[in-house]
Amino acid sequence: MNLLYANDRAGEYPPSWYAATATPLAPFAPLAGEVRADVCVVGAGYTGLSSALHLAERGHDVVLLEAQRVGFGASGRNGGQLGSGQRMDQHFVEAQVGPADAGKLWDLAEEAKALVKSLISKHDIDCHLKPGIAHLAFSAREVAEEHAYADHLADTYGYNRLEKLDRDAARAICPSPRYVGGTLDMDAAHLHPLAYVLGLARAARDAGVRIFEGSEVEDVAPGRPARLRTQAGTVRADHVILACNGYLGGLDRKVAARVMPINNFVVATEPLGAAAARVLARDVAVADTKFVVNYFRLSHDKRLLFGGGETYGYRFPADIAALVRKPMTGIFPHLEDVRIDHAWGGTLAITMKRLPYLARLAPNMLSASGYSGHGVGTATHAGKLMADAVAGQAEGFDTMARIPIRPFPGGGALRTPLLALAMTWFSLRDRLGI
């Protein structure tokens, strides 16, 4: 089964709150016939659009192929959180790559955050960008770990933007009785993810990128030039960038062995009006310390946008609202009877280490994916790093590519059931508080 069409209609965005409130772009025509380009980018999410935009601004002739609509995948469906650092904390990163590269990866993550903000400003993208993400904890032990980590970032990396929250300070932000402290990062931010990705598409179009929607790549033949074939056309290009994330399919076995699609789900409640203050007293986003993380924020029309729950496989559950209502009411019991107006799912991609996988698949073919839920900044930045590498400035790309990402055990046949087993265990740990 093809994930591109397993849960969605061809050529349509899922019926999310994001799709209901974003200003749409007119459809781009499918590829027809044979075209020539300096660079062919596959996938029009944050990664692909950022690559295409930065390449076009350098003067390259770029063709961008998208199987569905621009921003159709995780880029247009996610929680909209622009976090600091990598997906895993710096203690983990240090253990994986050593202190020298850990420092470089921290700096690259800060570049990623700044890049998103600068693109929004430069291209006048109206995506409701607002500062602040709180990381909230369920136990005194977790709070102590959060506060110690804030000290580590300040002492080791000079990052002093994390405010330590005790129980009272945490509840002054989020009145849920479940949280007992954490940290607040006002240099992190949150935004409307589909509005942001559509803004990137407008900027890429205006920079001269030739965008083709409804153009699923069926085959990539390496070479100089490489040849990419869709149902109705062919692109010959000097360089290829694969930016497919969870929708890669069988285009490259090396990437597919290391990057696994999983599904995550979000709901939007009815507008809460003045009662929104019982959910968030400050207009910041929240992510908590559960392994299967809960993440939420208020929309600009005062709805609660709450994400939680994961599934593994091709099909989304029949009742997404019921799936997400369970963790939502675990955090906010008083919302048990609140109306849910929108419920949607999305397919993202993870790696074994929850760190991104960047790779040079051939001398003229690059790939970036596996952002593991940290893609707003990291994916946008990975696109720029690949554009830089095509232009001969590969230091940032090579630093990211040195992250050791192992294949999933069992390959394609066993990775999904093995992951589901592991995640069941972590979900049990979350419920037991261990």
Secondary structure as the mmCIF struct_conf table of DSSP 4:
data_model
#
loop_
_struct_conf.conf_type_id
_struct_conf.id
_struct_conf.beg_label_comp_id
_struct_conf.beg_label_asym_id
_struct_conf.beg_label_seq_id
_struct_conf.end_label_comp_id
_struct_conf.end_label_asym_id
_struct_conf.end_label_seq_id
HELX_RH_AL_P HELX_RH_AL_P1 LEU A 3 ALA A 6
BEND BEND1 ASN A 7 ASP A 8
TURN_TY1_P TURN_TY1_P1 ALA A 10 GLY A 11
BEND BEND2 PRO A 15 PRO A 15
HELX_RH_AL_P HELX_RH_AL_P2 TRP A 17 THR A 21
BEND BEND3 ALA A 22 ALA A 22
HELX_LH_PP_P HELX_LH_PP_P1 PRO A 24 LEU A 31
STRN STRN1 GLY A 33 VAL A 42
BEND BEND4 GLY A 45 GLY A 45
HELX_RH_AL_P HELX_RH_AL_P3 TYR A 46 GLU A 57
TURN_TY1_P TURN_TY1_P2 ARG A 58 GLY A 59
STRN STRN2 VAL A 62 LEU A 65
BEND BEND5 ALA A 67 ARG A 69
TURN_TY1_P TURN_TY1_P3 VAL A 70 GLY A 71
BEND BEND6 GLY A 73 GLY A 73
HELX_RH_3T_P HELX_RH_3T_P1 ALA A 74 GLY A 76
TURN_TY1_P TURN_TY1_P4 ARG A 77 ARG A 77
BEND BEND7 ASN A 78 ASN A 78
STRN STRN3 GLN A 81 LEU A 82
BEND BEND8 SER A 84 GLY A 85
BEND BEND9 ARG A 87 MET A 88
HELX_RH_AL_P HELX_RH_AL_P4 GLN A 90 LYS A 122
TURN_TY1_P TURN_TY1_P5 HIS A 123 ASP A 124
BEND BEND10 CYS A 127 CYS A 127
STRN STRN4 LYS A 130 ALA A 137
BEND BEND11 PHE A 138 SER A 139
HELX_RH_AL_P HELX_RH_AL_P5 ALA A 140 TYR A 157
STRN STRN5 LEU A 162 LEU A 165
HELX_RH_AL_P HELX_RH_AL_P6 ARG A 167 ILE A 173
TURN_TY1_P TURN_TY1_P6 PRO A 177 ARG A 178
STRN STRN6 GLY A 181 HIS A 190
HELX_RH_AL_P HELX_RH_AL_P7 PRO A 193 ASP A 206
TURN_TY1_P TURN_TY1_P7 ALA A 207 GLY A 208
STRN STRN7 ARG A 210 PHE A 212
BEND BEND12 GLU A 213 GLY A 214
STRN STRN8 ASP A 219 ALA A 221
BEND BEND13 GLY A 223 PRO A 225
STRN STRN9 ALA A 226 ARG A 229
BEND BEND14 GLN A 231 ALA A 232
STRN STRN10 GLY A 233 LEU A 242
HELX_RH_3T_P HELX_RH_3T_P2 ASN A 245 TYR A 247
TURN_TY1_P TURN_TY1_P8 GLY A 249 GLY A 250
BEND BEND15 LEU A 251 LEU A 251
HELX_RH_AL_P HELX_RH_AL_P8 ARG A 253 ARG A 258
STRN STRN11 MET A 260 THR A 269
BEND BEND16 GLU A 270 GLU A 270
HELX_RH_3T_P HELX_RH_3T_P3 GLY A 273 ARG A 278
TURN_TY1_P TURN_TY1_P9 VAL A 279 VAL A 279
BEND BEND17 ALA A 281 ASP A 283
STRN STRN12 ALA A 285 ASP A 288
BEND BEND18 THR A 289 THR A 289
BEND BEND19 PHE A 291 VAL A 292
STRN STRN13 TYR A 295 LEU A 298
TURN_TY1_P TURN_TY1_P10 HIS A 300 ASP A 301
BEND BEND20 LYS A 302 LYS A 302
STRN STRN14 LEU A 304 THR A 311
BEND BEND21 GLY A 313 ARG A 315
HELX_LH_PP_P HELX_LH_PP_P2 PHE A 316 PRO A 317
BEND BEND22 ALA A 318 ALA A 318
HELX_RH_AL_P HELX_RH_AL_P9 ILE A 320 ILE A 331
HELX_RH_3T_P HELX_RH_3T_P4 PRO A 333 LEU A 335
TURN_TY1_P TURN_TY1_P11 GLU A 336 ASP A 337
HELX_LH_PP_P HELX_LH_PP_P3 VAL A 338 ARG A 339
STRN STRN15 ILE A 340 ILE A 350
TURN_TY1_P TURN_TY1_P12 MET A 352 LYS A 353
BEND BEND23 ARG A 354 LEU A 355
STRN STRN16 TYR A 357 ALA A 362
TURN_TY1_P TURN_TY1_P13 PRO A 363 ASN A 364
STRN STRN17 MET A 365 SER A 369
TURN_TY1_P TURN_TY1_P14 SER A 372 GLY A 373
HELX_RH_AL_P HELX_RH_AL_P10 GLY A 375 VAL A 390
TURN_TY1_P TURN_TY1_P15 ALA A 391 GLY A 392
HELX_RH_AL_P HELX_RH_AL_P11 GLU A 395 ALA A 401
TURN_TY1_P TURN_TY1_P16 ARG A 402 ARG A 402
BEND BEND24 ILE A 403 ILE A 403
HELX_LH_PP_P HELX_LH_PP_P4 ARG A 406 PHE A 408
TURN_TY1_P TURN_TY1_P17 PRO A 409 GLY A 410
HELX_RH_AL_P HELX_RH_AL_P12 GLY A 411 LEU A 432
TURN_TY1_P TURN_TY1_P18 GLY A 433 GLY A 433
#
